[in-house]
Amino acid sequence: MEVWAAWLILAALLGIAELMTLTFALGLLAVAALAAGVAGAAGLPLGAQAAVFALGAVAGVVLVRPIARRHVRLPPPLRSGSAALVGREAYTLTEVSRTGGRARIGGEEWTARPYDPDLVIPAGSVADVLAIEGATALLYPVGGAPPERGEPS
């Protein structure tokens, strides 16, 4: 078997091991082994292939791995403003239909419409905020009895 093929087999095994462990190190070693395999296929001697592997492994583990780990550990982006209301519950103050209505979301009163324009959400219902369009919350009723269907236009 050619030496470059052994590098490719090693790269495949390291790649599989990375998928099983998620260490960010074995995958970088797999990339270094792949680079050494390409160098071998290009006709470089075994010493040059080993040097390509060593340089790739050191560069990956020392330079790339800390950056990758830092990005994985980032907290989820903070939602603020109206985007923070999406996913919260709303209490309908008036009937909410395609022509509008009012709902209380997080202590504030908002204009509201149903997400599905054919729905009518009765006053006093609980609904999920699916989106915010401008200053209008788009609501969908939560559980319970199915909401009323509005009059077709």
N, C-alpha and C positions, 0 to 999 in steps of 0.2 A: 504494500500500500504506500502511496506517495505521502510525504510528510504533510503537505498542504491539506490533504484529506483528513488527516488526524486532527489538524487544527480545527477544521470545520466540524468534525464530530465533537471535539471538546467544546466548541462554541455552542453547539446544539444542546449538549448536556448541561452546560452552565446556564443557558437560557431557560431550560426546563426547571432547573433547580431554583432559579430566580423567581419563576412563576409560583413555585411551591412555598418559598420563604419570604418573598418581598423584602429583601434586605437592602436593595439598591446597589449592592456590591457585586453579586454574582452576575447580574446583567451587564455591568460594566466590564467585568472580566470576560464575559462572552463576546462583547464587542471587540475587546483587545485580541481575543483568540481568532475572531473572524478577520480582523486586520492582518494578523500573522498568517492566516490561511491564504488571503489574497496576495500577500507578499510572497508566499511560497509558490503559489500558482503563477506568479509573474517571473519566477525563476531565481529569486534571491536565495542564497545559501541558508542553511539551518541557523547559523549564528545571527544573521540579519533578521531572520524570522523571529528568533527569540528576543532580539533587541526591540523589534516592533511590538511584540507582545508585552514586554516589560514596560516600555514607554507608554503604551496604551493603557495598561493596567494602573500604573502609577498616576498618570494624568486623570484617568477616570475616578479612581478612588480618592485621590487627594483634591482634585479640582471640582469634578462634577458632582460627586456624591454629597458633599456638604450643601451645595446649592439645591439639589433635589430634595434632600431631607428638610431643609428650611421651608421650601415651598409646600411640602406635604403638611407641615406643622402649622401653617398659617390658619388663623381662626376664620370661620366663615365670614363673608362680608356683612357688615352691619347694614341692615335696612333702616332707613330713616324716612321721615316725611310720610307722604301718602303710601309709599311702597311698603311701609311697615304695617299698614292696615290689612293688606292682602293676606287672607288665611284666617283672619279673626272672625269672631261672631258679631253679628249686628242684630239689634232688636228693632223691628219695624214699628214706627210711631204712627204711621198712616198706611193705608193700603198702597202697595207698591205695584205699579203696572207700567206698561210701555210709555205712558204719558208722565210717569214720575211718581214720587212719593218721598217720605222722609224716614230716616233710620238713625238710631243712636249706635255709634261705633266708638268704643274706647272713651266714653264720656263726652263725645262731641256729636252734634247733630249734622247729618249729611243728607244731601239730596240722593235719591236712590232710584234705580231701575232694575228690573229683573234681568239676569244674564240671558235667559231665554225670553225673547220679547213676547211670546205667547202666554207666559205665566202671569198670574196675578197672585201676589203674596199678601195675605190679609194682615191688617194691623194687629200688633201684639205677637207676631211670629218671630222666631229666631231663624236667621239666615246666615250663610257663610258669605264673606266678601271674596269674590273671585277676581275682581279687578277694580281699578280706579281709573276712570276716564275724566280727566279734568277735575272738576269738583263733584263728580257723581260716582257713587259706589254702585258696582254691578253685583247684585245679590243672587244667591240661589238658596231656596228653603232647605232647612235641616230636618231630616227624618219626619216622623209623624204621618199625618194624612197627606195624600198628594195635593199639591196646590191647585187652585182653580185655574182653568184655562180661560184666557181673555176672549173677548169677542173677535172673530176674524175680521180683518179689514179689507 
